[in-house]
Amino acid sequence: MPRTARKLSSTGLYHIILRGVNREAVFIDDEDRRQFLKILKYIEKVSGCQILCYCLMDNHIHILLKVNDEPLATIIKRICGSYVLYFNKRHGRIGHLFQERFRSEPVESNRYFLTVFRYILRNPVKAGMVKLVSEYRWSSYNEYVRASTLTGSYSLNLFAESGYNSFESFKEYVNTPNEDECLEYEEKPSISDDEVKEIIEGIIGVCASEIKKMDKSQRNATIKRIKAIVDVPLRQLARVTGLSKSLLSKI
């Protein structure tokens, strides 16, 4: 089947996800992360794009960028090509590092820009890697904090235009817990929601919809048992239990 055409952004703004092939790690250590950031800075200059926000996770990368001179596909090809050459040489490997086709979504409004911006920076918090956005070293959050101003930057100017016209209000917005949903790699469920519910009720002995009514310790213990028995995406588990994806990821 032919690939679905990539949606183009009228604003030139895109949320990008690069993921390791077979979900493998794309960073072995901090030296790899530093090199990737150097490549981002270099590609930003030669491509004329603007890297507005990023977060380097273990096996995937989120980037919010604005296309100017070069098309999106060329920019991502430059980034991936440069990093894969470095990574394979340093670690003595050959072959693909990233899943073949990067994922992207257009960002068409200031409101969604703010949502994506926060979503990217809060990825490590939602994954349970840190408690605070500022504790994670490999995102662009602390670059903005060091700037301590809402002027001189495309991103911060958009925040100011949207009513976050002080640096403290910017930080408060980014650090506010939320249920934002943005672009992710969707895993096709191997079994239906009804089948998952039947497994939970048959093996665990409880109705899936009743789990959210349990006290915290009982709920968490039940979710851990379910995860050990049923290998399904968190989004699917969230649907059948009524619990949030961010909560499930922490259990």
Salt bridges, closest charged atoms under 4 A:
ASP29 OD1 - ARG90 NH1 2.79
ASP30 OD1 - ARG33 NH1 3.21
ASP30 OD2 - ARG137 NH1 3.01
GLU31 OE1 - ARG34 NH2 3.38
ASP32 OD1 - ARG90 NH1 2.73
ASP32 OD2 - HIS91 NE2 2.84
ASP58 OD1 - ARG33 NH2 3.19
GLU70 OE2 - ARG78 NH2 2.71
GLU100 OE2 - ARG3 NH2 3.22
GLU105 OE2 - HIS15 ND1 2.82
GLU143 OE1 - LYS41 NZ 3.67
GLU168 OE2 - LYS171 NZ 3.29
ASP180 OD2 - ARG118 NE 3.03
GLU181 OE1 - ARG235 NH1 2.84
GLU184 OE2 - HIS62 NE2 3.48
GLU186 OE2 - ARG235 NE 3.06
GLU187 OE2 - ARG19 NH1 2.67
GLU187 OE1 - ARG23 NH2 3.25
ASP193 OD2 - ARG239 NE 2.95
GLU210 OE2 - LYS213 NZ 3.38
